[in-house]
């Protein structure tokens, strides 16, 4: 029972921390263009020096 008194608040604290971090990434526009990198990998934009 003593372990639960430590682990439950620790789990709630880590969950809250993860939720705050996720909100921070949403606020900073981390997920604004999820399809951009997926399609950008298909095209070669570099110019060859010949």
Number of C-alpha atoms within 10 A of each C-alpha: 6 6 7 9 9 10 12 11 11 12 11 11 12 12 12 12 12 12 12 12 12 12 11 12 12 12 11 9 9 11 10 10 9 9 9 9 9 9 9 10 9 8 7 7 8 6 6 5 4 3
